[in-house]
Amino acid sequence: MSESTSLSLAAKAAALDAADELAPLRDRFTLDDTVYLDGNSLGALPRGVPARVEDVVRREWGELRIRSWTESGWWTAPERIGDRIAPLVGAAPGQIVVGDSTSVNVFKALVGAVRMAQEPLPAPGVRDEILVDATTFPTDGYIAESAARMTGCALRPVAPADVPRAVGPRTAAVLLNHVDYRTGRMHDLPALTAAVHAAGAYTVWDLCHSAGALPVGLDAHGVDLAVGCTYKFLNGGPGSPAYLYVRRDLQSRFDSPLPGWNSHTEPFGMRPDYEAAPGAVRGRVGTPDILSMLALEAALDVWDDVTIDAVRAKSLALTDFFLECVAAYVPEGRVEPVTPAAHAERGSQVALRCPDAGEVMARLIGKGVIGDYRAPDTLRFGFTPLYVGYAETERAARALADEV
Ligand SMILES: *Cc1c(COP(=O)(O)O)cnc(C)c1O
């Protein structure tokens, strides 16, 4: 790279940082001078979390003990925290419940969707096929295979763009990732949801790589069911519980394949027969993991007074700027962006194909630039607009150029 290019991009970064209205939010996190571009795998620690966790452990558990299930609001935490996530994914209250892992929620949502589709239909016909995103994060595919076997369905992997052609009268449900974890490509949620509905089938969207990074619009686009994790762009901490969205008008028909006592209409009635509770609570299973759940609740405080539209605008500006720096600094042909250039098709990460990606990333991490590597040849750089700035983005591209 020429010195003048690097000086001008550094100057541009400084100007962008100076104009960045979200820049002060970085102080809401515990960070240091490493360039942290892995918030799409594990979000950084929000400053308010340690004190809250300490309080939950020492006072709520240590002193109040079992009284905390009611007095500290432990019992209702899954619905309460679901309502805090709701505005970030465009959902009205009462449709999201927090708990379990994304994998488990994929199972609940997909089997629930197939059961809805297989209810006695007004028109004759059988729905005995599940379509799954052929490029899905692996766990969704494994769970879909098992769900298909359990429900007597065939499982058909389909590239998301081909779903409108593939979905048909035998399709029960379609499981899609909103943003591809490997390439960072965002799929067209409104159009794909509409295509699935036109065929009379149900959608299950996995929002792991979109929630907290860009507007999802679950209610606006009529999504049926959705799941997502909270430890990526929602910064809930390692293994923080996932969430399940069931659209309000479908809740009474949601027949969970994991009907635990927490989703019973009368959980403390200790009845031998199961009767599903109304509302989002129907997505619960067993006793919630309170420590992780309340850490997540405190982590969500960083969103107070932040709009997801502002986050999206910055995410696109950051990823544009990173791609510009990479193009300027990295020798021609050394890396190849696989993340779409078009904003309408981009999530909040930049993925670069590089034959020796594993070794390159190990060296970058040694230099304090933290991204990650996905086999066999992908460098991933995640951009969390709440705490990533432009100067460090330029620094990451410069370090990448040095290491390749
Ligand atoms: C991160 C991720 C998961 C993770 O599932 P867990 O059950 O939390 O391990 C699932 N699906 C997608 C698309 C992901 O990106």
The ligand as an ORCA input file, in Angstrom:
! r2SCAN-3c Opt
* xyz 0 1
  C     -24.826    -19.253     16.334
  C     -25.908    -19.991     15.624
  C     -26.583    -21.048     16.228
  C     -26.144    -21.530     17.581
  O     -26.996    -22.452     18.157
  P     -26.785    -22.846     19.682
  O     -27.848    -23.790     19.973
  O     -26.833    -21.559     20.466
  O     -25.423    -23.420     19.834
  C     -27.636    -21.625     15.550
  N     -28.001    -21.197     14.327
  C     -27.352    -20.182     13.709
  C     -27.797    -19.712     12.358
  C     -26.275    -19.567     14.332
  O     -25.621    -18.583     13.715
*
